């Protein structure tokens, strides 16, 4: 089971770069294309004040990051690991 879902589109350059960086780091995640899943698009818009901004990452605890840097993703994953270790 992955720690987060990345909501993206096929044409998003930011999504492609973030996916490549996370893959190189061995970080696993689920991915959903918001253009082929209307529910996913609604979820992304609900997180981003009505905007379909990608990449949007939704973590296992329900928190979200929009267009994060790889460092922000690493930090959030470390925080989640710390909480689950308690």
Secondary structure, 3 states (H helix, E strand, C coil): CCCEEEEECCCCHHHHHHHHHHHHCCCCCEEEECCCCHHHHHHHHHHCCCCCCCCEEEECCCCEEECCCHHHHHHHHHHHHHHHHC
